[in-house]
């Protein structure tokens, strides 16, 4: 899959060097966001629990379109989110966009390269501060540790829209993989790993339907992905394979001032090996959230969400974990969030939110719980972020 | 009667809308469009007219009465929904965004001079250079 990116980058470079891209074909935008955040009784933000400025997001994107049916788009971001994801610069997406069908009732585009995940309600805009509803999204679906893996993949994707007298259908399909850095692997699996984690593939499909004259949208998305772990020569862990499969339903209802959104998911996690040779476990996690927004006048918006997640639907209170010496609160994570955002000038927003959380099932590392830092069943996060986009 | 007149005046004041009509450059052959087609065009998903000419979408700022009237009456949407679609297109790299003009006069001028253009104007703004597109409900 890396070769796709290489080809795309080389193609852009050669076009630029040959001078065949005129300045008028270039469209570029970006965003800057800085905030303060604190999670005193968990490692959600940092290990100290102190207030932190690790809420930095910088992004620059560009689109080149010289030909009618072909364009290239890419985005580079710098993130500092503390323990939520690895700090640094990353290429969020870089793909060739080919228009296959462009009719009044049907549009279909093909994407090659590092394509963006278009399958969930906020998956394609979760990396842009002002386009997501809250600073920290509901973790049952938008687990921060998986952020880099879930935002984009290297491969091929298709996106289409079909307009009909009974409504509008959006459909998406994609197949690819994301390379996992050492830092990403440690967030996912644990700081003691010495080997390499790799995503073999991620295969996704989704459909969204909005009936004519309705303000409601209904969607379903499916995900199938496999990972592998190859241990180093001296490693505490064994080689292993992990399978993640998701079925997700979503719904959105938009009125003049009110906006409601919900996603529910069942996630199958199957682990073979890794902890020790011969280990095998399969469990089904349940998660979902309901999120409400109310738009007041003069750019003020209130937001509230309730998020529910349990790692194993057959052990919703985490009781079985205790037999392995792990506190039960690592088996789930439920959150109530309240927030406000204020657009005080054109392209400027100030956002603040408070999360009350019970459970630590969606903190990092994902597979090797941090029992020392996440020893509180109840904990809170507050965040304040100033953002500007252009 | 006076009470009814007063109520109507209050109602008009309360509505942040201004009646508009959809107009196109004379190079565009379409004379009727459905709500679904207008949504596809103003969501920047439909980029070509039926004859292959590139569609140029021209709009006023989202907080103007004209834009509000257009999105509600022609697209059956709220302005913030259209903003969200444009943001998604722009920041996920999958589509374009419309050309924005600060005033009705600037928009009128651009519509008259841009082949393939589509936009909206207050009904009181007449232009011999532009053609009005009617909404065709299937």
Interface residues (C-beta under 8 A of the other chain):
Chain A: X27 X29 X31 X59 X61 X63 X65 X68 X73 X74 X75 X93 X95 X97 X99 X102 X103 X104 X105 X107 X109 X111 X116 X118 X124 X125 X128 X130 X131 X159 X161 X163 X164 X165 X168 X212 X213 X254 X255 X256 X295
Chain B: X34 X35 X36 X37 X39 X40 X45 X46 X47 X48 X50 X54 X76 X78 X80 X81 X84 X87 X88 X90 X91 X92 X93 X94 X96 X138
